[in-house]
């Protein structure tokens, strides 16, 4: 009787572990597969930390595979197919993830793990805690892997369903990679007003810092650290026995409101700040983003250039090209393709967030993102004219 009760409790624990783990793996995989390019950028951060830069060229492909693997393992776990193999796969994957999140948290090398993409940002310690919970659940699954029974019997049927799950799990990432995410969780998404997201809203308080000075006693050689408040309150600056050594340190005291767009700075070839002039243009303007001209799709740039020419001829619409490449490289590409768009420069990080394509294009007006496209979904001028340009000029 006692053995039967233990067996029942274990089964219930196994069922709960399978449901929670399976759903979390599917959710995590889907969220990242929605934006495999962004997850690929996160992988590059890890490659940098571990000195495996040679993997950078394969980061996005690996991102698609990892996302697909998460979805696949989660779905097979819920279906109960290939129980032993799935249990081993889950255990190895969670051990790897747990190591990464612990390393990131302990050594403070990656600020966000990207476990749930940009949809649910987690700190490294939060990610590590989540992985510990998953590790416990997966250990339950692994220990009881022989008790995992399939919902559908028959090797052939299971194989067909498994192949279908593989196609879907990999297909999502491949699709969004070659088009755009189904859901845009980034601040440059369609409908957002960029100037509003670049400023601190009224009533909000940003991060609060204090300055830490290192003081040295000229007579005794004693050193001590004091905050700027203590330094001023105790009037240490008047005491000639103490001198400041080294550079002051900035320490975060209280985390405040995070401005969604805090790193966008657009400059011209001379280094002059052109950010607000460009993004606050009251008229329709086309923003072409090719953050890395060395790796950009040149044929796509040619098509975009044709669109830009038609827009300029018909409605005198201003077009600019934003890149993180060097001035020399930008001018060389511009001369080679006879680009009509004016060229400006920005850091690669915000440009990668603007549109998950290299190149991609945004239609903006008065600081608001009207629409955006991957180069594979670039509409023709007639389409844009019908949807936007002609209507705007008819209303004037």
TAZIJO-V139597 format. One record per residue. N is the residue number from 0. RES is the residue in one letter. PSI is psi in whole degrees, -180 to 180 (* if undefined). BURIAL is 1 if it has 24 or more other C-alpha atoms within 12 Angstrom, else 0. D_FIRST is the distance of its C-alpha to the first C-alpha in Angstrom with 2 decimals. Layout:
N;RES;PSI;BURIAL;D_FIRST  N;RES;PSI;BURIAL;D_FIRST
//
This chain:
0;X;-43;0;0.00  1;X;-39;0;3.80  2;X;-41;0;5.46  3;X;-42;0;5.26  4;X;-43;0;6.48  5;X;-41;0;8.90  6;X;-39;0;10.05  7;X;-44;0;10.89  8;X;-42;0;12.71  9;X;-40;0;14.52  10;X;-43;0;15.66  11;X;-41;0;17.06  12;X;-39;1;18.79  13;X;-43;1;20.15  14;X;-47;1;21.47  15;X;-44;0;23.20  16;X;-42;1;24.60  17;X;-44;1;25.93  18;X;-50;1;27.60  19;X;-48;1;29.19  20;X;-46;1;30.30  21;X;-46;1;31.57  22;X;-40;1;33.53  23;X;-41;1;35.01  24;X;-41;1;36.12  25;X;-45;1;37.69  26;X;-48;1;39.40  27;X;-43;1;40.67  28;X;-43;1;41.94  29;X;-44;1;43.66  30;X;-44;1;45.34  31;X;-35;1;46.74  32;X;-23;1;47.64  33;X;-28;1;49.65  34;X;70;1;51.91  35;X;-26;1;51.51  36;X;-45;1;54.99  37;X;-40;1;53.99  38;X;-34;1;50.85  39;X;-39;1;53.15  40;X;-38;1;55.37  41;X;-39;1;52.37  42;X;-37;1;51.54  43;X;-34;1;55.15  44;X;-44;1;54.66  45;X;-39;1;51.86  46;X;-38;0;54.05  47;X;-42;0;56.79  48;X;-43;0;54.55  49;X;7;0;53.40  50;X;26;0;56.85  51;X;53;0;55.86  52;X;-23;0;58.70  53;X;-15;0;59.10  54;X;-6;0;56.05  55;X;-39;0;57.82  56;X;-17;0;59.27  57;X;7;0;55.80  58;X;-47;1;54.16  59;X;-38;1;54.16  60;X;-42;1;53.02  61;X;-36;1;50.13  62;X;-44;1;49.37  63;X;-43;1;49.10  64;X;-45;1;46.79  65;X;-43;1;44.48  66;X;-45;1;44.30  67;X;-38;1;43.60  68;X;-40;1;40.90  69;X;-47;1;39.09  70;X;-45;1;39.24  71;X;-50;1;38.20  72;X;-40;1;35.13  73;X;-43;1;34.04  74;X;-44;1;34.54  75;X;-33;1;32.83  76;X;-43;1;29.80  77;X;-37;1;29.53  78;X;-21;1;30.16  79;X;15;1;27.66  80;X;142;1;30.46  81;X;52;1;30.79  82;X;-47;1;27.68  83;X;-45;1;28.18  84;X;-44;0;31.90  85;X;-41;1;31.58  86;X;-43;1;29.09  87;X;-44;1;31.64  88;X;-44;1;34.46  89;X;-44;1;32.91  90;X;-47;1;32.17  91;X;-41;0;35.71  92;X;-44;1;37.31  93;X;-32;1;35.61  94;X;-40;0;36.42  95;X;-47;0;39.99  96;X;-41;1;40.20  97;X;-40;1;38.71  98;X;-46;1;41.31  99;X;-47;1;44.09  100;X;-37;1;43.26  101;X;-45;1;42.87  102;X;-43;1;46.15  103;X;-43;1;47.88  104;X;-47;0;46.72  105;X;-42;0;47.35  106;X;-1;0;50.70  107;X;51;0;51.72  108;X;-28;0;52.99  109;X;122;1;51.79  110;X;-25;1;51.84  111;X;133;1;49.48  112;X;-23;1;46.90  113;X;19;1;47.39  114;X;-41;1;43.64  115;X;33;1;44.28  116;X;-149;1;47.97  117;X;-2;1;50.54  118;X;-45;1;48.45  119;X;87;0;46.27  120;X;131;0;47.95  121;X;144;1;45.67  122;X;161;1;46.86  123;X;-40;1;45.73  124;X;-37;1;43.46  125;X;-41;1;41.89  126;X;-40;1;41.37  127;X;-42;1;39.84  128;X;-42;0;37.39  129;X;-41;1;36.46  130;X;-32;1;35.94  131;X;-42;1;33.71  132;X;-45;0;31.38  133;X;-37;1;31.50  134;X;-42;1;30.90  135;X;-44;1;27.61  136;X;-41;1;26.52  137;X;-32;1;27.74  138;X;-39;1;25.96  139;X;-45;1;22.64  140;X;-43;1;23.96  141;X;-45;1;25.22  142;X;-36;0;22.11  143;X;26;1;20.13  144;X;-27;1;23.21  145;X;-14;0;21.68  146;X;2;1;19.44  147;X;115;1;22.62  148;X;138;1;23.36  149;X;146;1;26.90  150;X;-27;0;27.75  151;X;128;0;30.43  152;X;163;0;30.19  153;X;117;0;33.18  154;X;-43;0;34.86  155;X;-46;0;38.26  156;X;-43;0;37.21  157;X;-40;0;35.30  158;X;-44;0;38.40  159;X;-46;0;40.75  160;X;-40;1;38.77  161;X;-44;1;38.50  162;X;-41;0;42.27  163;X;-41;0;42.89  164;X;-40;1;40.85  165;X;-46;1;42.81  166;X;-45;0;46.08  167;X;-46;1;45.26  168;X;-39;1;43.93  169;X;-33;1;47.01  170;X;-35;1;49.35  171;X;-50;1;48.88  172;X;-40;1;50.03  173;X;-40;1;52.86  174;X;-52;1;54.07  175;X;-27;1;54.17  176;X;-38;1;55.74  177;X;-4;1;58.60  178;X;-117;1;59.04  179;X;161;1;57.78  180;X;145;1;54.44  181;X;-43;0;53.16  182;X;126;0;52.84  183;X;113;1;55.19  184;X;3;1;53.68  185;X;159;1;56.74  186;X;-12;1;59.60  187;X;20;1;62.08  188;X;162;1;60.39  189;X;130;1;62.41  190;X;-16;0;63.67  191;X;145;1;63.51  192;X;113;1;66.67  193;X;-45;1;66.99  194;X;-36;1;69.50  195;X;-34;1;67.24  196;X;-3;1;64.32  197;X;-2;1;66.58  198;X;156;0;67.45  199;X;120;0;65.70  200;X;152;0;65.29  201;X;134;0;67.09  202;X;-14;0;65.05  203;X;153;0;62.72  204;X;133;0;62.82  205;X;-173;0;62.32  206;X;140;0;60.83  207;X;128;0;62.34  208;X;160;0;63.42  209;X;150;0;65.15  210;X;129;0;67.55  211;X;122;1;66.93  212;X;144;1;70.04  213;X;118;1;70.20  214;X;146;1;72.99  215;X;131;0;74.74  216;X;123;0;76.90  217;X;-32;0;80.25  218;X;-52;0;80.94  219;X;-19;0;77.64  220;X;1;0;75.94  221;X;142;0;72.84  222;X;145;0;70.82  223;X;156;0;68.66  224;X;135;1;67.13  225;X;151;1;67.87  226;X;165;1;67.28  227;X;-32;1;70.24  228;X;-46;0;69.81  229;X;-41;0;70.07  230;X;-41;1;72.92  231;X;-42;0;74.91  232;X;-41;0;73.93  233;X;3;0;74.92  234;X;43;0;77.92  235;X;-22;1;77.10  236;X;-17;0;79.34  237;X;-20;0;82.28  238;X;112;0;81.28  239;X;-10;0;83.27  240;X;-19;0;81.15  241;X;141;1;78.27  242;X;148;1;78.34  243;X;131;1;75.86  244;X;150;0;74.76  245;X;-174;0;73.00  246;X;142;0;71.96  247;X;148;0;70.19  248;X;144;0;66.47  249;X;125;0;64.96  250;X;129;0;61.61  251;X;123;0;59.46  252;X;-45;0;58.99  253;X;128;0;57.50  254;X;133;0;56.39  255;X;-156;0;58.14  256;X;133;0;58.65  257;X;116;0;58.54  258;X;123;0;61.45  259;X;-40;1;60.05  260;X;100;1;63.12  261;X;-5;0;64.42  262;X;14;0;65.52  263;X;115;1;67.83  264;X;114;1;71.36  265;X;129;1;73.69  266;X;161;1;77.00  267;X;-173;1;79.95  268;X;-22;0;81.46  269;X;-3;0;83.34  270;X;6;0;80.21  271;X;139;0;81.10  272;X;118;0;78.25  273;X;11;1;78.19  274;X;-59;1;74.71  275;X;-34;0;75.64  276;X;-39;0;78.65  277;X;-47;1;76.54  278;X;-15;1;73.40  279;X;16;0;75.28  280;X;122;1;77.69  281;X;-14;0;78.35  282;X;170;1;78.92  283;X;135;1;76.70  284;X;148;1;76.27  285;X;124;1;74.33  286;X;110;1;72.36  287;X;125;1;71.74  288;X;117;1;69.14  289;X;82;1;69.31  290;X;-30;1;67.86  291;X;100;1;68.36  292;X;-22;1;71.49  293;X;-32;0;70.95  294;X;2;0;67.75  295;X;159;1;68.70  296;X;106;1;69.20  297;X;-36;1;73.00  298;X;-38;0;73.18  299;X;-38;1;71.18  300;X;-36;1;73.63  301;X;-42;1;76.49  302;X;-40;1;74.98  303;X;-38;1;74.40  304;X;-38;1;77.97  305;X;-40;1;79.28  306;X;-43;1;77.35  307;X;-42;1;78.74  308;X;-43;1;82.28  309;X;-41;1;82.02  310;X;-38;1;80.68  311;X;-41;0;83.47  312;X;-40;0;86.19  313;X;-39;0;85.10  314;X;9;1;84.09  315;X;39;0;84.89  316;X;131;1;81.21  317;X;139;1;80.60  318;X;138;1;78.15  319;X;151;1;76.91  320;X;123;1;74.93  321;X;132;1;72.55  322;X;158;1;71.63  323;X;4;1;70.48  324;X;170;1;72.60  325;X;160;1;75.88  326;X;-42;0;79.13  327;X;-44;0;80.63  328;X;-39;0;77.80  329;X;-44;1;77.85  330;X;-36;1;81.60  331;X;-46;0;81.43  332;X;-41;1;78.88  333;X;-43;1;80.91  334;X;-39;0;84.10  335;X;-39;0;82.45  336;X;1;0;80.96  337;X;49;0;83.69  338;X;135;1;81.13  339;X;-27;1;82.47  340;X;140;1;79.77  341;X;145;1;80.69  342;X;130;1;78.62  343;X;168;1;76.84  344;X;144;1;74.39  345;X;165;1;71.06  346;X;151;1;68.13  347;X;-32;1;65.65  348;X;-55;1;62.63  349;X;-32;1;63.78  350;X;-37;1;65.27  351;X;-28;1;61.93  352;X;-26;1;60.44  353;X;-48;1;63.25  354;X;133;1;62.36  355;X;62;1;59.97  356;X;152;1;62.72  357;X;85;1;65.56  358;X;163;1;67.75  359;X;174;1;66.62  360;X;139;1;68.69  361;X;139;1;68.50  362;X;121;1;70.74  363;X;155;1;71.49  364;X;125;1;73.69  365;X;38;1;74.38  366;X;-5;1;71.45  367;X;137;1;68.88  368;X;108;1;67.04  369;X;-42;1;68.03  370;X;167;1;66.24  371;X;153;1;65.22  372;X;146;1;64.87  373;X;155;1;63.69  374;X;-22;1;66.55  375;X;-16;1;64.76  376;X;19;0;64.92  377;X;122;1;68.37  378;X;159;1;70.20  379;X;168;0;73.84  380;X;-39;1;76.63  381;X;-39;0;77.12  382;X;-47;0;73.53  383;X;-38;1;73.85  384;X;-44;1;77.23  385;X;-40;0;75.91  386;X;-36;0;72.82  387;X;-61;1;74.40  388;X;-53;1;77.93  389;X;-39;0;80.00  390;X;-41;0;78.29  391;X;-42;0;78.89  392;X;-22;0;82.55  393;X;-32;0;83.15  394;X;-13;0;82.02  395;X;*;0;84.44
//
